[in-house]
Amino acid sequence: MTDHDGLESMVGRGDIGRRTVLRGMGVTAVASLALPDPLAAGVAAAGVGTSPLDLDFRIVAKYRPFDLIAPRFVQYDTAVTPALAGDTLVSTGVRPRAPFGSVLVEVRELSGSGVVAGLVGDGGGVVGAYDSSTGQVSVEVTMGGSTTSVKTGMARLVAPFGFAVVVNENAVTVLADATGTGTGWQPLLTERDGVRARIDLRDPRVLGRLSYAYGGRGSGSVLLGRVRAGYYGQAGVRDPHVVQYADGRPYIKDGKLYLTMTNAGLGFFQQAHWAVWTLDLADPSRLEQVATLFFTRGGLTLGDHAGQIVYDERRRRFILLMSSWGDFNFTGVHVRHTTTSANVLSGVHVLATEPLPLPTDVSSWDPALTRIDGRWHVAFVESPAQQPAFVFHPALAAAPRGADYARDLTLLGADTSVDQTEGTILQRFGSTWYVLASDGDARQYKVYDLRMRPLGTLDAPYGTNIPHPMVVPVRRGWWLLTFDGTQYAEPILGFGGHGDFIVMAAD
């Protein structure tokens, strides 16, 4: 936990000045805490009197964040590994706090042997293995001293190569990098249902007995190079939502904009998780993960995601809202929430949550929270069905004036004329607040007032999937942060490993 003085120091205190002109963008970032009204939402002069319908966005950056281990979240790293005899397993004694971890192994030589990596301990665990003598790749689960291969495949790997085993929730994926450079990772096989039938890595009592492990297998020997283990990063990112203050000001520190994004896992929605990132306002190609977030409910640790973080200065607390995608099984989704004084913008956090009492009796996701004119407003998605097809539309609720954000929420409006519209965002342009949302059928970013009456659409490129319209003000214009549906290794991993990160700008 963080004390009040430390927390106040963390979020910034006093006038920290204006930033330098952004290289290549012609815009300037402004220290958010030092701005007086009418710039209190973090907007600069260009934002005053601007309508979102007057903006013309263009793409200025597009790239793919991809890391099997998040760079700041390496937990184990050794550059020197001796030659190992067959069937030698090295336990690191290091474990993740949530079932989202990776072991990456440099394989320098294999002589009639194989390589293995994963999470093991106390007679149980999950590993991925490669046998060089047969070319077989396997995912194995050990319980009570008995080992079962829950999935096998074939590959032909020639040393030197990279070998990786990634755990996302209960899915175990084996990957190889034939280039040996760490830049050519491709999945060999993945399995979730067979793993879950024998072990539940979401249970802290189970995960707490396991540690990252690696080694050799067979009658020969294996020579390993560098071995790293740590929290899984991402195969892509989606659902960007700027971290903000209660009144809508974006959280900017040291010239970097803080935002949350869903880190795509190696598979479907349950295999993704939530993280905090920074985006350099001087260079939109510089994106860095600074925190990773997990949540507990029902006795399990999950990767719930697609939400927002708000810092409430009045009560010196962070408010976190997220969607319950971490255990999605087509039987419903809902918005959850929690508050904390811990610095969730840095490090690893596992937080307990509870349902947010939204005024709806159907599924909900993509929450957006802001205090507008002394009244908390929550934009969200309502979804009456997820099968046989997803049906969802944007809605807006508000608490009574003076009440807390989760108290007595009432519905202000919803656009039920659409059924593929999500990514709700609350944003102020000038002195007027709007709700933005993404319409996957019309391929447009819709603009609503605070009664959810449609006003028009943003003039911005609309890519694949249902990209969210995360519009944020910068000194001489606006950025729109979003993503697309570009998949990673879909033939093996299936849908869910998307997407590319996209930055648009409007002057």
C-alpha positions as CSV (number, residue, x, y, z in Angstrom):
1,M,0.0,0.0,0.0
2,T,1.1,3.6,-0.6
3,D,0.7,6.3,2.1
4,H,-1.1,9.5,1.3
5,D,2.1,11.6,1.1
6,G,3.8,9.1,-1.1
7,L,0.7,8.8,-3.4
8,E,0.5,12.6,-3.7
9,S,4.1,12.7,-4.7
10,M,3.6,9.9,-7.2
11,V,0.8,11.6,-9.1
12,G,2.6,14.9,-9.2
13,R,2.7,18.0,-7.1
14,G,2.9,21.6,-8.1
15,D,3.8,23.2,-11.4
16,I,6.0,21.0,-13.4
17,G,6.0,23.2,-16.5
18,R,5.3,22.8,-20.2
19,R,6.9,20.2,-22.3
20,T,9.0,20.7,-25.4
21,V,7.7,20.7,-28.9
22,L,7.0,17.1,-30.0
23,R,9.5,16.0,-32.6
24,G,7.9,15.2,-35.9
25,M,4.4,15.9,-34.7
26,G,4.4,19.6,-34.2
27,V,2.5,19.4,-30.9
28,T,3.3,20.1,-27.3
29,A,2.4,18.0,-24.2
30,V,1.4,20.0,-21.1
31,A,1.7,19.0,-17.5
32,S,-1.8,18.0,-16.5
33,L,-1.8,19.0,-12.9
34,A,-0.6,22.5,-13.5
35,L,-3.4,23.5,-15.9
36,P,-6.1,25.9,-14.7
37,D,-9.6,26.0,-16.2
38,P,-10.7,26.0,-18.9
39,L,-7.8,23.6,-19.6
40,A,-8.6,21.4,-16.7
41,A,-9.3,18.4,-18.8
42,G,-5.8,18.4,-20.1
43,V,-6.8,20.1,-23.3
44,A,-4.8,23.0,-24.6
45,A,-5.9,26.0,-26.7
46,A,-6.7,23.9,-29.7
47,G,-9.3,21.9,-27.8
48,V,-11.4,24.9,-26.6
49,G,-14.5,25.3,-28.7
50,T,-13.7,22.2,-30.8
51,S,-16.3,19.8,-31.9
52,P,-15.3,16.1,-32.4
53,L,-17.2,16.3,-35.7
54,D,-14.8,19.0,-37.0
55,L,-11.6,16.9,-36.5
56,D,-9.9,15.1,-39.4
57,F,-7.7,12.2,-38.1
58,R,-4.9,10.5,-40.0
59,I,-2.7,7.6,-39.1
60,V,0.8,8.7,-37.8
61,A,2.0,5.4,-36.3
62,K,1.2,1.7,-36.5
63,Y,3.2,-1.2,-35.0
64,R,2.9,-4.5,-33.2
65,P,4.0,-4.8,-29.5
66,F,5.1,-8.4,-29.1
67,D,6.9,-9.9,-26.1
68,L,6.7,-13.4,-24.6
69,I,8.1,-11.8,-21.4
70,A,7.3,-8.2,-20.7
71,P,10.7,-6.4,-20.6
72,R,10.2,-4.8,-17.2
73,F,8.9,-8.0,-15.7
74,V,11.7,-10.6,-16.1
75,Q,11.8,-12.5,-12.8
76,Y,14.7,-14.9,-13.6
77,D,17.7,-14.4,-15.9
78,T,20.8,-16.5,-16.3
79,A,23.3,-16.2,-19.1
80,V,25.4,-19.2,-18.0
81,T,23.8,-22.7,-18.0
82,P,26.1,-25.7,-17.7
83,A,25.6,-28.8,-19.9
84,L,22.8,-30.9,-18.5
85,A,22.5,-34.6,-18.5
86,G,19.2,-36.0,-19.8
87,D,16.2,-35.8,-17.5
88,T,17.7,-32.9,-15.5
89,L,15.1,-30.4,-14.4
90,V,16.3,-27.1,-12.9
91,S,13.7,-25.4,-10.6
92,T,14.3,-21.6,-10.3
93,G,12.3,-21.2,-7.1
94,V,10.7,-18.2,-8.7
95,R,7.0,-18.1,-9.5
96,P,4.4,-15.6,-11.0
97,R,1.6,-14.3,-8.8
98,A,-0.9,-15.1,-11.5
99,P,-1.0,-17.8,-14.2
100,F,0.5,-15.7,-16.9
101,G,4.2,-16.5,-17.2
102,S,6.8,-17.6,-19.7
103,V,10.1,-19.5,-19.8
104,L,12.5,-18.8,-22.6
105,V,15.5,-21.0,-23.3
106,E,18.4,-20.7,-25.7
107,V,19.2,-24.2,-26.9
108,R,22.8,-24.4,-28.2
109,E,23.3,-28.1,-28.6
110,L,21.1,-31.2,-28.4
111,S,22.7,-34.7,-28.5
112,G,20.1,-37.4,-28.4
113,S,18.2,-35.4,-25.9
114,G,15.3,-32.9,-25.6
115,V,14.4,-29.7,-23.8
116,V,11.6,-29.0,-21.3
117,A,10.3,-25.9,-19.6
118,G,7.3,-24.8,-17.6
119,L,5.9,-24.5,-14.1
120,V,6.6,-27.4,-11.7
121,G,6.7,-28.3,-8.0
122,D,5.5,-30.7,-5.3
123,G,4.9,-33.6,-7.7
124,G,2.8,-31.5,-10.1
125,G,2.9,-28.9,-12.8
126,V,2.7,-28.2,-16.5
127,V,5.5,-28.3,-19.0
128,G,6.2,-28.1,-22.7
129,A,8.8,-30.5,-24.1
130,Y,10.7,-31.2,-27.4
131,D,12.3,-34.5,-28.1
132,S,15.0,-34.2,-30.7
133,S,15.3,-37.9,-31.4
134,T,11.6,-38.2,-32.4
135,G,10.7,-34.6,-33.3
136,Q,7.8,-34.8,-30.9
137,V,6.5,-31.7,-29.2
138,S,4.2,-32.1,-26.2
139,V,2.2,-30.3,-23.5
140,E,2.3,-32.4,-20.3
141,V,0.5,-32.2,-17.0
142,T,1.8,-33.9,-13.9
143,M,-0.5,-34.5,-10.9
144,G,0.2,-36.8,-7.9
145,G,3.4,-38.0,-9.6
146,S,1.6,-39.1,-12.7
147,T,2.3,-37.4,-16.0
148,T,-0.1,-37.1,-19.0
149,S,0.7,-35.8,-22.4
150,V,-2.5,-33.7,-23.1
151,K,-1.4,-32.7,-26.6
152,T,1.4,-33.7,-29.0
153,G,2.7,-32.5,-32.4
154,M,5.7,-32.8,-34.6
155,A,8.5,-30.3,-35.4
156,R,12.1,-30.4,-36.6
157,L,14.3,-28.0,-34.7
158,V,18.0,-27.7,-35.3
159,A,20.2,-26.2,-32.7
160,P,20.8,-23.4,-32.0
161,F,17.2,-22.3,-31.6
162,G,15.0,-20.7,-29.0
163,F,12.4,-22.7,-27.0
164,A,9.6,-21.2,-25.0
165,V,6.7,-22.3,-22.9
166,V,4.0,-19.8,-22.1
167,V,1.2,-20.1,-19.6
168,N,-1.9,-17.9,-20.2
169,E,-4.6,-18.8,-17.6
170,N,-4.9,-22.6,-18.1
171,A,-3.6,-22.6,-21.7
172,V,0.0,-23.8,-22.3
173,T,1.7,-23.0,-25.5
174,V,5.0,-24.2,-26.9
175,L,6.9,-22.0,-29.2
176,A,10.2,-22.1,-31.1
177,D,12.4,-19.5,-32.7
178,A,14.4,-21.2,-35.4
179,T,16.5,-18.1,-36.0
180,G,17.8,-18.2,-32.4
181,T,17.6,-14.4,-32.3
182,G,14.5,-14.1,-30.1
183,T,12.6,-12.3,-32.9
184,G,11.1,-15.2,-34.8
185,W,8.8,-16.9,-32.3
186,Q,6.2,-19.2,-33.8
187,P,3.8,-21.5,-31.9
188,L,4.2,-25.3,-32.3
189,L,1.1,-26.3,-30.4
190,T,-1.2,-25.1,-27.6
191,E,-3.7,-26.7,-25.3
192,R,-6.2,-25.4,-22.7
193,D,-9.0,-27.8,-22.2
194,G,-6.8,-30.8,-21.6
195,V,-4.7,-28.9,-19.1
196,R,-7.8,-27.6,-17.2
197,A,-9.3,-31.0,-17.0
198,R,-6.3,-32.0,-14.7
199,I,-5.1,-28.9,-13.0
200,D,-6.4,-25.3,-12.4
201,L,-3.6,-22.8,-12.5
202,R,-6.0,-20.0,-11.6
203,D,-6.2,-21.4,-8.1
204,P,-3.6,-19.6,-5.9
205,R,-3.2,-22.8,-3.8
206,V,-2.1,-24.6,-6.9
207,L,0.0,-21.9,-8.5
208,G,1.6,-21.1,-5.2
209,R,3.3,-24.6,-5.2
210,L,4.8,-24.2,-8.7
211,S,8.0,-22.5,-9.9
212,Y,9.5,-21.7,-13.3
213,A,11.6,-24.7,-14.4
214,Y,13.7,-25.8,-17.3
215,G,16.1,-28.6,-18.3
216,G,17.0,-31.5,-20.5
217,R,15.3,-34.8,-21.2
218,G,16.4,-38.1,-22.6
219,S,19.6,-40.2,-22.6
220,G,21.9,-37.6,-24.2
221,S,22.8,-34.1,-23.1
222,V,21.7,-30.6,-23.8
223,L,23.7,-27.4,-23.8
224,L,21.7,-24.4,-22.9
225,G,22.5,-20.7,-23.1
226,R,20.6,-17.9,-21.6
227,V,17.4,-18.8,-19.7
228,R,14.8,-16.2,-18.8
229,A,11.4,-16.4,-17.0
230,G,8.8,-13.9,-16.0
231,Y,5.4,-12.4,-16.6
232,Y,4.0,-12.9,-20.0
233,G,3.9,-9.8,-22.2
234,Q,1.6,-9.7,-25.2
235,A,1.1,-11.0,-28.8
236,G,-0.6,-7.6,-29.6
237,V,-2.7,-5.0,-27.8
238,R,-6.3,-3.7,-27.8
239,D,-8.9,-1.7,-25.9
240,P,-6.7,1.3,-25.2
241,H,-8.1,3.6,-22.5
242,V,-6.2,6.6,-21.2
243,V,-5.6,6.7,-17.4
244,Q,-7.3,9.9,-16.2
245,Y,-8.2,12.0,-13.2
246,A,-11.8,12.1,-12.0
247,D,-12.6,15.2,-14.0
248,G,-11.3,13.8,-17.2
249,R,-7.7,15.1,-17.3
250,P,-5.4,12.6,-18.8
251,Y,-2.6,11.3,-16.6
252,I,0.7,12.6,-18.0
253,K,4.0,12.3,-16.2
254,D,7.5,13.1,-17.5
255,G,6.2,13.7,-21.0
256,K,4.5,10.3,-21.1
257,L,0.8,9.5,-21.4
258,Y,-0.4,6.6,-19.2
259,L,-3.0,4.2,-20.6
260,T,-4.4,0.7,-20.0
261,M,-4.6,-1.9,-22.7
262,T,-5.6,-5.5,-23.0
263,N,-2.5,-7.6,-23.6
264,A,-3.5,-10.2,-26.2
265,G,-2.7,-13.8,-25.0
266,L,-1.9,-16.7,-27.2
267,G,-5.5,-17.6,-27.8
268,F,-9.0,-16.5,-26.8
269,F,-10.3,-13.9,-24.4
270,Q,-9.5,-15.8,-21.2
271,Q,-5.8,-15.9,-22.2
272,A,-5.5,-12.1,-22.3
273,H,-4.8,-9.9,-19.3
274,W,-4.6,-6.2,-18.4
275,A,-1.6,-3.9,-18.3
276,V,-0.6,-0.2,-17.9
277,W,1.5,1.3,-20.6
278,T,3.1,4.7,-21.3
279,L,3.2,6.4,-24.6
280,D,5.9,9.0,-25.2
281,L,4.3,12.2,-26.4
282,A,7.5,13.1,-28.2
283,D,7.5,9.9,-30.2
284,P,4.2,7.9,-30.7
285,S,6.3,4.8,-31.6
286,R,7.6,4.5,-28.1
287,L,5.2,2.4,-26.0
288,E,6.3,0.7,-22.8
289,Q,4.5,-1.5,-20.3
290,V,5.0,-0.3,-16.8
291,A,2.4,-2.4,-14.8
292,T,0.6,-5.7,-15.0
293,L,-2.7,-6.2,-13.3
294,F,-4.6,-9.3,-12.3
295,F,-7.8,-9.8,-10.3
296,T,-9.3,-12.3,-7.9
297,R,-12.9,-13.4,-7.6
298,G,-14.5,-16.7,-6.7
299,G,-11.2,-17.9,-5.3
300,L,-9.4,-17.6,-8.6
301,T,-6.8,-15.3,-10.1
302,L,-7.9,-14.0,-13.5
303,G,-6.8,-11.7,-16.3
304,D,-9.9,-9.6,-16.5
305,H,-9.4,-6.7,-18.9
306,A,-11.0,-4.0,-21.1
307,G,-11.5,-1.2,-18.6
308,Q,-10.2,2.0,-17.2
309,I,-8.2,3.5,-14.3
310,V,-9.3,6.8,-12.7
311,Y,-7.3,8.6,-10.1
312,D,-9.7,10.4,-7.7
313,E,-7.7,13.2,-6.1
314,R,-10.4,14.1,-3.6
315,R,-10.2,10.7,-1.9
316,R,-6.6,9.9,-2.9
317,R,-7.6,6.6,-4.5
318,F,-7.4,4.8,-7.7
319,I,-10.6,3.5,-9.2
320,L,-10.3,0.5,-11.4
321,L,-13.1,-0.8,-13.6
322,M,-12.7,-3.8,-15.9
323,S,-14.7,-6.4,-17.8
324,S,-15.1,-10.0,-16.7
325,W,-13.5,-11.5,-19.8
326,G,-11.0,-13.5,-17.7
327,D,-13.4,-16.5,-17.4
328,F,-15.6,-15.9,-20.4
329,N,-17.5,-19.0,-21.6
330,F,-20.4,-17.5,-23.6
331,T,-22.7,-17.3,-20.5
332,G,-22.4,-13.6,-19.8
333,V,-20.0,-10.7,-19.1
334,H,-20.2,-8.0,-16.5
335,V,-18.3,-4.9,-15.3
336,R,-16.3,-5.2,-12.1
337,H,-14.6,-2.6,-10.0
338,T,-12.3,-1.9,-7.0
339,T,-10.5,1.0,-5.4
340,T,-7.0,1.1,-3.9
341,S,-4.3,3.6,-2.7
342,A,-1.6,1.3,-4.1
343,N,0.4,2.6,-7.0
344,V,-1.2,0.5,-9.7
345,L,0.6,2.4,-12.4
346,S,3.8,0.5,-11.6
347,G,4.7,-3.1,-10.8
348,V,2.6,-6.3,-10.4
349,H,-0.8,-6.1,-8.7
350,V,-3.4,-8.8,-7.8
351,L,-6.6,-7.1,-6.6
352,A,-10.0,-8.4,-5.4
353,T,-13.0,-6.9,-7.2
354,E,-16.8,-6.9,-7.1
355,P,-19.5,-6.4,-9.6
356,L,-20.4,-2.8,-10.5
357,P,-24.1,-2.3,-10.0
358,L,-25.0,-0.9,-13.4
359,P,-28.6,-0.3,-14.3
360,T,-29.0,-3.2,-16.7
361,D,-30.1,-6.8,-16.5
362,V,-28.0,-8.0,-19.4
363,S,-24.3,-8.4,-19.9
364,S,-22.0,-5.4,-19.9
365,W,-18.4,-4.4,-20.7
366,D,-16.0,-1.6,-21.7
367,P,-16.7,0.8,-18.8
368,A,-15.7,4.5,-19.0
369,L,-15.9,6.6,-15.8
370,T,-15.7,10.4,-15.3
371,R,-17.1,12.9,-12.8
372,I,-19.0,15.6,-14.9
373,D,-20.4,18.6,-13.2
374,G,-20.2,16.9,-9.8
375,R,-21.9,13.7,-10.9
376,W,-20.2,10.4,-11.8
377,H,-21.0,9.2,-15.3
378,V,-20.4,5.6,-16.5
379,A,-20.5,4.8,-20.2
380,F,-20.6,1.1,-20.9
381,V,-21.7,-1.6,-23.4
382,E,-25.0,-3.5,-22.9
383,S,-25.1,-7.0,-24.5
384,P,-28.4,-9.0,-24.5
385,A,-26.7,-11.9,-26.2
386,Q,-23.3,-13.5,-26.9
387,Q,-24.6,-16.6,-28.7
388,P,-25.5,-17.7,-31.3
389,A,-24.2,-14.2,-32.2
390,F,-22.9,-11.2,-30.1
391,V,-25.4,-8.3,-29.8
392,F,-24.2,-5.2,-28.1
393,H,-24.8,-1.4,-28.0
394,P,-23.5,1.6,-26.0
395,A,-25.2,3.0,-22.9
396,L,-24.7,5.7,-20.3
397,A,-25.5,5.9,-16.6
398,A,-25.0,8.3,-13.8
399,A,-25.0,8.4,-10.0
400,P,-26.9,11.1,-8.1
401,R,-25.1,14.4,-7.6
402,G,-22.7,14.0,-4.7
403,A,-22.9,10.2,-4.5
404,D,-20.0,7.9,-5.1
405,Y,-19.5,6.4,-8.5
406,A,-21.0,3.0,-7.7
407,R,-24.1,4.3,-5.8
408,D,-27.6,4.3,-7.2
409,L,-26.6,4.5,-10.9
410,T,-29.5,5.3,-13.3
411,L,-29.7,4.9,-17.0
412,L,-29.5,8.2,-19.0
413,G,-29.8,6.6,-22.4
414,A,-28.8,3.8,-24.8
415,D,-28.6,3.4,-28.5
416,T,-30.5,0.2,-29.1
417,S,-30.6,0.8,-32.9
418,V,-27.1,-0.7,-33.2
419,D,-26.0,-4.2,-32.3
420,Q,-22.2,-4.3,-32.9
421,T,-21.1,-1.1,-31.1
422,E,-18.6,-1.1,-28.2
423,G,-15.5,0.7,-27.0
424,T,-17.3,3.5,-25.1
425,I,-15.3,6.6,-24.3
426,L,-16.2,9.7,-22.3
427,Q,-14.4,12.8,-23.7
428,R,-14.7,16.6,-23.4
429,F,-14.2,18.8,-26.4
430,G,-14.1,22.4,-25.4
431,S,-16.7,22.7,-22.6
432,T,-19.0,19.9,-23.9
433,W,-18.9,16.2,-23.0
434,Y,-19.6,13.5,-25.5
435,V,-19.8,9.7,-25.6
436,L,-17.7,8.0,-28.4
437,A,-18.2,4.4,-29.5
438,S,-17.2,2.1,-32.3
439,D,-19.9,0.7,-34.7
440,G,-18.6,-2.5,-36.3
441,D,-21.5,-2.8,-38.7
442,A,-21.4,0.7,-40.1
443,R,-17.5,0.8,-39.8
444,Q,-17.7,4.2,-38.1
445,Y,-16.8,5.9,-34.8
446,K,-20.1,7.3,-33.5
447,V,-20.5,10.5,-31.4
448,Y,-23.3,10.9,-28.9
449,D,-24.4,13.5,-26.4
450,L,-24.9,12.8,-22.7
451,R,-28.4,11.5,-23.4
452,M,-27.0,9.0,-25.9
453,R,-28.5,10.9,-28.9
454,P,-26.5,10.3,-32.0
455,L,-24.8,13.5,-33.3
456,G,-22.6,12.1,-36.1
457,T,-19.3,10.3,-36.7
458,L,-15.6,11.0,-36.4
459,D,-13.7,11.6,-39.5
460,A,-11.1,8.9,-39.0
461,P,-9.8,5.7,-40.7
462,Y,-11.7,2.6,-39.6
463,G,-9.7,-0.6,-39.7
464,T,-10.5,-4.2,-39.0
465,N,-12.2,-5.7,-35.9
466,I,-14.0,-3.0,-33.8
467,P,-11.4,-0.4,-33.0
468,H,-12.0,1.8,-30.0
469,P,-12.0,5.6,-30.5
470,M,-9.8,6.6,-27.6
471,V,-9.4,10.3,-28.4
472,V,-7.1,12.3,-26.1
473,P,-6.1,16.0,-26.3
474,V,-2.5,17.1,-26.9
475,R,-1.2,20.7,-27.0
476,R,-2.1,21.7,-30.6
477,G,-4.5,18.9,-31.5
478,W,-5.8,15.5,-30.7
479,W,-4.6,11.9,-30.9
480,L,-6.9,8.9,-31.4
481,L,-5.4,5.7,-30.0
482,T,-6.8,2.4,-31.2
483,F,-6.0,-1.0,-32.6
484,D,-7.0,-3.4,-35.4
485,G,-7.8,-7.1,-35.8
486,T,-4.5,-8.3,-37.1
487,Q,-4.1,-11.8,-35.6
488,Y,-1.0,-13.7,-34.5
489,A,-0.6,-17.3,-35.7
490,E,-4.4,-17.8,-35.9
491,P,-4.2,-21.2,-37.6
492,I,-2.7,-22.7,-34.4
493,L,-3.8,-20.3,-31.7
494,G,-7.3,-19.4,-33.0
495,F,-9.0,-16.0,-32.6
496,G,-7.9,-13.6,-29.9
497,G,-4.2,-12.8,-30.6
498,H,-4.7,-9.3,-31.9
499,G,-4.0,-6.5,-32.7
500,D,-1.7,-3.8,-34.0
501,F,-1.4,-0.5,-32.1
502,I,-2.5,2.6,-34.1
503,V,-2.0,6.3,-33.4
504,M,-3.9,8.9,-35.3
505,A,-3.6,12.7,-35.1
506,A,-5.8,15.6,-35.9
507,D,-4.7,19.2,-35.8
